[in-house]
Amino acid sequence: MGRNWQWCDLRQGSLQLISRLRASVGALILTPAAALGLSGCSDSAQPVGTYVEPGWMAQVRQDVERYQSEMLACLDEFGVTGIVAIGGRVGGGGITDDKGNLPPGVSELQEKAFAVCNARVEPPSAWVAPADAAAYARMLDVRACLIAQGRELPEAPSEEAWIEQAATGLPWNPYQVLVDPEAPSIPDAELAALMQTCPQSGQGQVVHVPESAFG
C-alpha cells in the first residue's frame, strides 16, 4: 500500500517536490505548477542582526493563507480532503492498492475537484509572477533572509544567468541548497518555520510533503 498524490495545477511556473519517504531525500520536478509559503497559523522566528524584512513577504503570507483557505473549502465541497504541503501548495491524495491504483472513482473525483477549484481559486500573484528582474530581486531577498536565520549559502547566480535558467527550466533557489540530498536533512518543523519566515516567490519553488501527511 502507498500514497498517490494529485497536485493542483497552477498553470504557470514550476516547482520541486521534495519527498523524504525513503532514507535519502529525493527530488521530483513537476511542471507546470508553482508554490511557496506556508499557512500563517504557525509562529515564525524573527530575523537577527541587521536584516530588515522586505514588505512583499508579509503580502505573500497573506495571499498564501487566503489561497489555502479558499482551496481547502472548495475541495471540501467535492468531499476531497486537501493536504497543505510545506511550501504552501494544496494537494490531495489517497491510499493506493498494490498496483498503485486509487479506489474506483477517487481519481476521477479528485481530477474534477481540482479542475474546478484551480479555475475558481486565484493563486497568489507571486507564485505565477514572470521570472524577470523583480523576481530575481525577490529571490535575493529570500537568500538574505535565510542567511539572517544562520544558514550558509553560496553566492546567487547573476540576474542574467538566473533569468536564462528560468527560461529553460528551474531557476536557482536558495532552498535548493538546504534540501539537497547531499546536505544534512532538515526536520519538517524546522523547514516549515524557515519557509514561513522566509517565504519563496516566483518560479523554481521547493515544496515538501511532510511525513505526517502519509499517515
LOFISE-231243 format. One record per residue (C-alpha): x, y, z; chain. Coordinates in steps of 0.25 Angstrom, whole numbers, padded with zeros to 4 digits. Example, Ala and Ser with C-alpha at 12.3 -4.5 7.8 and 13.67 -1.06 7.14 Angstrom:
2
- px, py, pz, chain
- 0049, -0018, 0031, A
- 0055, -0004, 0029, A
This chain:
215
- px, py, pz, chain
- 0000, 0000, 0000, A
- 0005, 0014, -0003, A
- 0001, 0028, -0005, A
- -0003, 0034, -0018, A
- -0003, 0049, -0019, A
- -0012, 0058, -0028, A
- -0006, 0072, -0028, A
- -0013, 0085, -0032, A
- -0008, 0091, -0045, A
- -0006, 0106, -0045, A
- -0004, 0106, -0060, A
- 0009, 0114, -0059, A
- 0023, 0113, -0053, A
- 0030, 0101, -0047, A
- 0033, 0094, -0034, A
- 0042, 0084, -0028, A
- 0035, 0074, -0019, A
- 0044, 0068, -0008, A
- 0040, 0055, -0002, A
- 0046, 0048, 0010, A
- 0038, 0035, 0009, A
- 0052, 0028, 0007, A
- 0065, 0029, 0015, A
- 0070, 0039, 0005, A
- 0064, 0051, 0001, A
- 0058, 0050, -0014, A
- 0055, 0062, -0023, A
- 0044, 0061, -0033, A
- 0042, 0073, -0043, A
- 0027, 0075, -0047, A
- 0022, 0085, -0057, A
- 0014, 0093, -0059, A
- 0012, 0097, -0045, A
- 0016, 0107, -0035, A
- 0018, 0108, -0020, A
- 0023, 0115, -0007, A
- 0019, 0120, 0007, A
- 0012, 0113, 0018, A
- -0001, 0116, 0025, A
- 0001, 0127, 0035, A
- -0004, 0119, 0047, A
- 0010, 0115, 0051, A
- 0019, 0124, 0059, A
- 0032, 0129, 0051, A
- 0045, 0133, 0056, A
- 0049, 0147, 0056, A
- 0062, 0150, 0047, A
- 0074, 0154, 0054, A
- 0085, 0164, 0052, A
- 0083, 0176, 0043, A
- 0074, 0169, 0033, A
- 0060, 0176, 0030, A
- 0049, 0168, 0024, A
- 0044, 0174, 0011, A
- 0030, 0177, 0010, A
- 0026, 0167, -0001, A
- 0028, 0156, 0009, A
- 0016, 0159, 0018, A
- 0007, 0161, 0006, A
- 0012, 0147, 0001, A
- 0008, 0141, 0014, A
- -0006, 0147, 0014, A
- -0008, 0143, -0001, A
- -0004, 0129, 0002, A
- -0013, 0128, 0014, A
- -0024, 0133, 0006, A
- -0022, 0123, -0005, A
- -0020, 0111, 0005, A
- -0033, 0115, 0012, A
- -0041, 0116, -0001, A
- -0035, 0104, -0008, A
- -0038, 0095, 0004, A
- -0052, 0100, 0005, A
- -0054, 0097, -0010, A
- -0049, 0083, -0009, A
- -0057, 0080, 0003, A
- -0070, 0083, -0006, A
- -0066, 0071, -0014, A
- -0063, 0062, -0002, A
- -0048, 0063, -0005, A
- -0038, 0065, 0007, A
- -0028, 0075, 0003, A
- -0013, 0074, 0008, A
- -0005, 0086, 0011, A
- 0010, 0083, 0008, A
- 0022, 0091, 0014, A
- 0023, 0101, 0003, A
- 0009, 0105, 0002, A
- 0003, 0096, -0009, A
- -0011, 0089, -0006, A
- -0011, 0075, -0012, A
- -0020, 0063, -0010, A
- -0017, 0048, -0009, A
- -0021, 0035, -0005, A
- -0017, 0020, -0001, A
- -0014, 0012, -0014, A
- -0014, -0003, -0015, A
- -0002, -0012, -0018, A
- -0003, -0008, -0033, A
- -0002, 0007, -0029, A
- -0017, 0010, -0033, A
- -0027, 0018, -0025, A
- -0040, 0012, -0021, A
- -0051, 0013, -0032, A
- -0056, 0027, -0034, A
- -0046, 0034, -0025, A
- -0036, 0039, -0036, A
- -0048, 0044, -0045, A
- -0054, 0051, -0033, A
- -0040, 0058, -0030, A
- -0038, 0062, -0044, A
- -0052, 0068, -0045, A
- -0050, 0075, -0032, A
- -0036, 0081, -0035, A
- -0041, 0085, -0049, A
- -0052, 0093, -0043, A
- -0044, 0099, -0031, A
- -0032, 0103, -0039, A
- -0041, 0111, -0048, A
- -0049, 0117, -0036, A
- -0037, 0120, -0027, A
- -0027, 0131, -0031, A
- -0013, 0126, -0027, A
- -0004, 0136, -0020, A
- 0001, 0146, -0031, A
- 0015, 0144, -0026, A
- 0014, 0129, -0030, A
- 0012, 0132, -0044, A
- 0020, 0144, -0046, A
- 0029, 0145, -0058, A
- 0044, 0142, -0056, A
- 0049, 0156, -0058, A
- 0058, 0166, -0051, A
- 0047, 0168, -0040, A
- 0046, 0153, -0037, A
- 0061, 0152, -0037, A
- 0062, 0163, -0026, A
- 0051, 0155, -0018, A
- 0060, 0143, -0019, A
- 0072, 0151, -0014, A
- 0063, 0155, -0002, A
- 0060, 0141, 0001, A
- 0074, 0137, 0001, A
- 0077, 0149, 0010, A
- 0066, 0145, 0020, A
- 0072, 0131, 0021, A
- 0086, 0136, 0024, A
- 0080, 0144, 0035, A
- 0074, 0131, 0040, A
- 0088, 0126, 0041, A
- 0088, 0118, 0028, A
- 0101, 0117, 0020, A
- 0098, 0119, 0005, A
- 0107, 0121, -0007, A
- 0106, 0133, -0016, A
- 0094, 0134, -0025, A
- 0096, 0134, -0040, A
- 0095, 0147, -0047, A
- 0082, 0153, -0051, A
- 0084, 0149, -0066, A
- 0088, 0135, -0063, A
- 0076, 0133, -0054, A
- 0066, 0138, -0064, A
- 0072, 0129, -0074, A
- 0071, 0117, -0065, A
- 0056, 0121, -0063, A
- 0054, 0121, -0078, A
- 0059, 0107, -0080, A
- 0055, 0100, -0066, A
- 0057, 0103, -0052, A
- 0064, 0116, -0047, A
- 0073, 0115, -0035, A
- 0066, 0115, -0022, A
- 0074, 0117, -0009, A
- 0065, 0106, -0003, A
- 0071, 0096, -0013, A
- 0084, 0097, -0005, A
- 0076, 0094, 0008, A
- 0069, 0082, 0003, A
- 0080, 0076, -0006, A
- 0081, 0061, -0004, A
- 0095, 0062, 0000, A
- 0092, 0073, 0011, A
- 0088, 0069, 0025, A
- 0074, 0066, 0026, A
- 0065, 0078, 0032, A
- 0053, 0073, 0041, A
- 0040, 0076, 0035, A
- 0036, 0086, 0046, A
- 0049, 0094, 0044, A
- 0047, 0094, 0029, A
- 0033, 0099, 0031, A
- 0038, 0110, 0040, A
- 0048, 0115, 0031, A
- 0038, 0115, 0019, A
- 0029, 0123, 0028, A
- 0040, 0133, 0032, A
- 0046, 0134, 0018, A
- 0035, 0131, 0008, A
- 0038, 0127, -0006, A
- 0034, 0136, -0018, A
- 0034, 0132, -0033, A
- 0038, 0120, -0041, A
- 0046, 0108, -0036, A
- 0039, 0107, -0023, A
- 0043, 0096, -0013, A
- 0031, 0088, -0007, A
- 0031, 0077, 0003, A
- 0020, 0067, 0006, A
- 0023, 0065, 0021, A
- 0024, 0051, 0026, A
- 0012, 0053, 0035, A
- 0003, 0054, 0023, A
- 0006, 0040, 0019, A
- 0000, 0034, 0032, A
